[in-house]
């Protein structure tokens, strides 16, 4: 009678060891990244672990000055896959945003959020890099590779109409989120980043402005942000990803 060896147990054990090692790598990497995001976050960006889970993060991006998103705080949900950093994080906008490269479900068309060959993610990138790239994508949409074809056409053919609608969405959703949904500590962190880049202006403020700083209103925060707009540190290469979908009216 022919005898067959049972290799199922060793295979399962080996798979579990690989899986465990992958989780340990992700855990160590994410601890370092979260510490960096806490101590030295990108300008006007904050990110933190949700419910102390390293595989589920939340972030906020303050809309850039001289863009239709100025004054808005845009929230993002971030899922960190088990094989991170060998796979890109999964990000989506929770706050609705009118943008040719972001759809109504918050999905984002950005090459570094996809694996090669269709995307350009690589393990040397990190959460901070992606958030900074998203910040730049908000300021510089790529209408030639849209996720929302109608908005892309509007961006090309009637920039004024696009900007007005984007401002309306920002006032309706991003500013309302700030007022109603809170996360005040994170919003304060964003405004404090702006403060650090505008020390010279703060030195010139009088006693009346000190009183305002004790009880900052939303308008004061935005004024501080306007004064403290910092030049972005990372330039995003033109998005070469293919994200085109049939035209869908948002």
Order of alpha helices (4+ residues) and beta strands (2+ residues): alpha-beta-beta-beta-beta-alpha-alpha-alpha-alpha-alpha-alpha-alpha-alpha
